[in-house]
Amino acid sequence: MEKYAVFVPKLIAKRESFAPGHRACVGCGEALAVRQACKALGRDAIIVNATGCMEVIATPIPYTSWRLPWIHTLFENAAATASGVEAGLKAMVRKGKRPAKEIRVVAMAGDGGTSDIGLQALSGALERGHDFLYICFDNEAYMNTGIQRSSATPYGASTTTAPAGKLSIGQVTWKKNMPAIAAAHDIPYVATACPSYPFDLMAKVEKGVSTPGPAYIHILSVCPTGWRCAPDLTVRIGRLAVETGIFPLYEIENGKYKLTIDVPQLRPVRDYLKLQGRFRHLSEEKVLEIQNRVNVDYARLKEKVACSQKLNS
Amino acid sequence: MTKPGGELTWKDLEIGAVMTEPGNASQYQTGDWRTQRPVHEHSRCIKCGLCAIFCPEGCIEPNEEGFFEANLFYCKGCGICARECWTKAITMVEEE
């Protein structure tokens, strides 16, 4: 799968746009994902960052981890601000105030800022067709404020506002399929990625920013604090999410689906669930229910991929 | 050089709290959060650099000989490098 992994030092950019000394929790998957994404972005990028973990850990005043131009916006308007930045850059070229050099506009938000609060701004920006990349760092709850449930929290996960107990299994709704919502806007590029597959993630970010028009990338970032797992398992759990089919890695380029990491045989979801304390209370039936749902979702995705291949040939 | 949090007053801040020094978080020591430290065994290291790419801090860099080593000024001791190292060249030991 990752056959280039041994040649790491030669292949990746040396420059760190995300400086060390940030205050992420030990083993943070989101800081890892941001670091890898920044390696793919290069120097000419403007980051628009919604409120969330990433804003809080990277920029406690008077420090900043960013070596790129960065602006903080509210939860609800990261995509709107990115639209404004992109339109402003275009207007400056038209008025001759800056040379016509490509500057990449990237909006970053967490799962709360994307699938709950910022959804309407994102939908508007995707529909207007601004040339920008929107990256959602999905850690499956509002981790920054203390693990409250969001619409991206998976079924059966225990959070502080959806606690597991005698009468509840925790979250009772299924995870909102955000990439599918982005894809429904018919934008040129939608992808899912995970920092456990760094080259895949960098290739997708690179493709996303160089695509003219809006692009959306959904990145699963493991959160040891909120998921109640050991910090050294961050990368392994991300890999298991892909191998069990819970978070398949695919991209949708102009409506054509493609699985970028194709797992020949899915592992049982139990391998993924048992490493995390937030799923500790789940009974065998509930695990089976999750397994069935994952099988159906994965089969549906496979069908879309097969359908795209048929249309191509 | 940015003043540390304790000495900073509102008079030192720019209008709009604009931060004028990019990447100045690298002056901040996060290494003292650590409860365990990575120990590198160079005889087993194949210089693949996987530890560097999986480090959430971005604090692992090759030394003069090309062996990858963590900068203990920033390393928070999460242990991802030790877990992901293919040749098991990194072990985590308790911090005294």
Interface residues (C-beta under 8 A of the other chain):
Chain A: A5 V6 V8 P9 I12 E16 F18 A19 P20 G21 H22 R23 A24 V26 G27 C28 G29 A31 L32 R35 Q36 A58 T59 P60 I61 P62 Y63 T64 S65 W66 R67 L68 P195 P198 P224 A230 P231 D232 L233 T234 V235 R236
Chain B: T2 K3 G5 L8 D12 L13 A17 M19 E21 P22 G23 N24 A25 S26 Q27 Y28 Q29 T30 W33 I46 K47 C48 G49 L50 A52 I53 F54 C55 P56 E57 G58 C59 P62 N71 Y74 K76 G77 C78 G79 I80 A82 R83 E84 M92
